[in-house]
């Protein structure tokens, strides 16, 4: 989340309500530090549709796609 860009449109909270709650002013509050794999398509859509381009996703080393093994 790029807080300097976020304008509180609230679209992300409507697209991924399982991990993004909206505060009383419409700004997002992330409810989880890691995104469940089943929500990845919805989260990607929310990031792409963010009017302020404030939302993004990054891959962390601990994330391994289902059916795959971590490599070192």
C-alpha positions as a printed NumPy array, in Angstrom:
array([[  0.   ,   0.   ,   0.   ],
       [  1.397,   3.368,  -1.027],
       [ -0.245,   5.619,   1.546],
       [  0.97 ,   8.772,  -0.207],
       [ -1.162,   7.824,  -3.23 ],
       [ -4.237,   6.365,  -1.525],
       [ -7.259,   8.648,  -1.836],
       [ -9.733,   6.458,   0.03 ],
       [-11.826,   5.399,  -2.961],
       [-12.507,   2.079,  -1.198],
       [-12.587,  -0.1  ,  -4.308],
       [-10.016,  -2.507,  -2.853],
       [-12.234,  -3.112,   0.17 ],
       [-15.124,  -4.051,  -2.081],
       [-13.036,  -6.333,  -4.312],
       [-11.122,  -8.164,  -1.567],
       [-13.131,  -7.736,   1.638],
       [-11.48 , -10.806,   3.178],
       [ -8.168,  -8.94 ,   3.564],
       [ -9.051,  -5.254,   3.169],
       [-11.47 ,  -3.564,   5.535],
       [-12.405,   0.091,   5.108],
       [-12.152,   2.514,   8.008],
       [-14.835,   5.137,   8.714],
       [-13.243,   7.465,   6.136],
       [-13.07 ,   4.819,   3.395],
       [ -9.347,   4.154,   3.698],
       [ -8.121,   0.545,   3.592],
       [ -6.986,  -1.392,   6.634],
       [ -5.144,  -4.581,   5.717],
       [ -6.359,  -7.415,   7.924],
       [ -3.68 ,  -9.982,   7.041],
       [  0.046,  -9.747,   6.424],
       [  0.019, -12.605,   3.921],
       [ -2.478, -13.09 ,   1.137],
       [ -4.129, -16.52 ,   0.971],
       [ -3.434, -18.094,  -2.443],
       [ -7.156, -18.476,  -3.158],
       [ -7.537, -14.669,  -3.043],
       [ -4.655, -13.882,  -5.4  ],
       [ -6.834, -13.343,  -8.511],
       [ -9.113, -10.932,  -6.633],
       [ -6.153,  -9.09 ,  -5.111],
       [ -4.497,  -8.707,  -8.523],
       [ -7.738,  -7.308,  -9.899],
       [ -7.983,  -4.843,  -7.001],
       [ -4.404,  -3.661,  -7.577],
       [ -5.022,  -3.229, -11.307],
       [ -8.275,  -1.336, -10.744],
       [ -7.059,   1.007,  -7.979],
       [ -7.889,   4.52 ,  -9.274],
       [ -4.942,   6.048,  -7.393],
       [ -2.47 ,   3.243,  -8.244],
       [ -1.818,   2.91 ,  -4.514],
       [ -2.238,  -0.833,  -4.139],
       [  0.37 ,  -3.347,  -5.205],
       [  1.41 ,  -6.922,  -4.579],
       [  4.879,  -8.253,  -3.997],
       [  6.148, -11.776,  -3.745],
       [  7.888, -12.765,  -0.55 ],
       [ 10.427, -15.591,  -0.325],
       [  8.143, -17.56 ,   1.996],
       [  5.313, -17.744,  -0.557],
       [  5.246, -20.958,  -2.568],
       [  2.556, -21.68 ,  -5.133],
       [  0.366, -24.715,  -4.39 ],
       [  1.882, -27.895,  -5.796],
       [  5.37 , -26.363,  -6.026],
       [  8.404, -26.705,  -3.831],
       [ 10.592, -23.889,  -2.622],
       [ 14.013, -23.722,  -4.254],
       [ 17.113, -22.29 ,  -2.69 ]])
